Amino acid sequence: MFEALTDKFEIIFKKLKGKGILKEDDVDVALKEIRIALLEADVNFKVVKSFIERVRQKAIGKEILESLSPAQQVIKIVYDELCELLGGSSSKIQLNANPPTVIMMVGLHGSGKTTTSAKLARIFKKQGRRPMLVAADLQRPAAIDQLVTLGKQIDIPVFHSYEIKDPRELCREALKKSVIDRMDPVIVDTAGRMHVDEDLMKELQDVREILQPKEVLFVADAMTGQDAVNIAKSFNEKIGIDGVILTKMDGDARGGAALSIKEVTGKPIKFIGTGEKIDALEEFYPDRMAKRILGMGDVLTLIEQAQQAYDQKEAEKLKTKIEKNEFSFDDLKEQIRKMRKMGPLENILSMIPGANKMLKNIKIDEKEFIRVEAIINSMTLEERTNPKILNASRRIRIAKGSGTTVTEVNRLIKQFNEMRKLMKQMKHGKGLKLPKIFPF
């Protein structure tokens, strides 16, 4: 996410910090490099132009250039303006005081509306609400089946019909059902359509008129860059949207759509999709995203994801095991699973300030986690609890059972023993040197 842009910002800021005194020409050179970096990231030309002008007006002032840390002051101005470019502050989904709240999902074919609808419903369920999904995409074959399958995965009802062929009629029936069953919010997955198709856009307008949604959310593929921005603008002009959800952000190294869409459409980004898994949808915070772009990390999001993955009682139980030196292979397997629930390792590391510099050009092999689990699963209960009994014959059996090599089994056992030693040192407050337990 924003990898290319982050690398360029770090180079630009390093040059600035290397100058004890900043002159107006130094700032202009840096702004020229920032302008090129943003354009290469596929940020809208007009957005880049106004962004650079705003930064320059604030950075050229006498009080900035003659301050004790002029470079840091300029970086702070760039950060503040990036926050504004991304929306200023986070924008929540508005809910009706009197249920149901209708949320209408719109966008192009293939933007990820159906999966995103289910992800959003899951978030509301975790908040203690009773969401209902509506399969109103009657254009795409198997769209209904896809939403029904996703609904079963997260245990959320899906209103659907194979007999009704008109989405307007289906939406009327869905509203009646939501009132009877007291479901709230109602998330309606509509068919993907091109903004230039007048007939389909008219159908969408009719559906909006029937639903009277509290929120119309435009779902866009972040990897399409400026196309996503222009289409969002067109949807807003013809249908009217209240916010944007950018999908596939984990695969977007440039970030042009995220940096342009608010300024071009006037509508905020409300959520971002960060992976294919059903829990890979994050609330969008402009300040946190600006920090990620500038290589400052995103500790708050990391903490929130960790809190979701780790239960307080389980954490206390694990702490007791560590203190008693009873940490087992089963415990290691459980910790790996919890960490993987937080998302791809690259995403987690990108939230740690400075991690992108330390881990530059280091390839992270997620499959290594799968191999570790396979090795642990091939051990007996006694072996997982007491690794001291793992002699040569047992290691050969474990390697065969897990489809790995004896070398891989030996390496894991060695790393596990190092980890237990580390935990013992932590208990006694001694100096620590972390073992190479992660696959990079």
C-alpha positions, 0 to 999 in steps of 0.5 A: 500500500503506497509503497512506491510513494512512501519510498520517494517521500523518504528520499525527499525528506532525507535530503531536507533533513540533511540541510541545517539551514533551509532556503526558499530554493531548497523548499522549491526543489523538494516541492518539485520532487514531491510534485513528480512523485504524486504525478507518478503515483497517478494522483489527479493533475489538478489535485497535485497542483493545488496541493503543492501551492498550499504547501508552498504558501505555508512552507516559505514563511520566514518563521518556518525557514528561520526556525530551529528545525525548518526541515521538520516544520516543512514535513509537518506541513506536508503531513497536515496537507496530506491529511486534508487531501485524504479527507481531514477526519474520519467519516462514519456511516450515518444511521437512522434514529428510527430503523431501518437504515438502508445502505445502498452499494453502487459501482462498476462490475468487478469492483468488489461490491458483493464481498464488501457488502458482506464485510460491512454487514459483519462489522455492524454485527460485531457492533451488536446490530442486526444487519440484513443483506439484500441480493439486488444484483440481478444482472450478474449470474451467480451474484445471488449465490455468492451473497447467500454463501457469504451470508452463511459464513458470517451468519447474517440473513440474505434477502433474495429471490430467484423468481423476481427479475426486477430489482425495484420489486425486489427492493420493495419486498426487502424493505417490508421484510426488514421492518417485519423482522426488525433488521437494521441496517439493510445493506443492498448489493446492486448490480454493477454498471457502466456510468455511460449506460443511461438505461442502467443508471436510470434503473439505479435512480429508481432503486434509490427512489424506492429505498430512500437510503441513508447512505449510498456508497460507491465501491471502487477498485483502488488499483484502477487509479484515476478511472475510479476517481472519474467514475465516482465523480460521474456516479455522484453527478447522476445518482448522488453518493455519500461516500466511497469504499476503496477495495484492493488497497493492499495491492495498490502501490501507487495510491492515486485514487485514495489521494484524489477522490475526496478532492475531485468528488467532495465525498469522503473515503469511509472504508478501505478493503485490505485483502480478500478475507471477510474481515479485511475491511478497515475504517478509513482514517486520513491522519493514519493513512497520511502517516503510512504514506510518509513512512511514519507507521500506523500504531493505532490501527495496529493496536486495534487489530491486535485487540480484535485478535487477542482476548484479554483472558487468553493473554493472561493465561499465556502470560502465566504459562510464560512465567512458569516456563510452560510455553508449548508448541500448541501455544506457538501455533495459536499465536501464529494463527492470531497474528495471521488473523490480523492480516498479511505480515507486510501490512502489519509491519508497514504499521510499525514506524521505521519497519519499512526501512529495516525490512527493505528488500526482505522477502516475507514468505507467508507459506512458512507459517503453513509449514510451521503449523504442519510440523506442529500438527505432526507431533504427538501431544507429548512432543508438543508439550515436552520438546526435549523428547524429540530425538532423531527418529521422532524428527524423521517421523514428523518430517514425513508426516508434515511433508517437510524435511528433517532440516526444517523440523530441526530449524523450527525446534531450534527456534522454539528453544531459543524463544523459550530461552528468550522468555526466561530472560524476559522473566529475569529482566536480562538483556535480550536478543530476539531469535529468528522465529519469523519467516523473513 
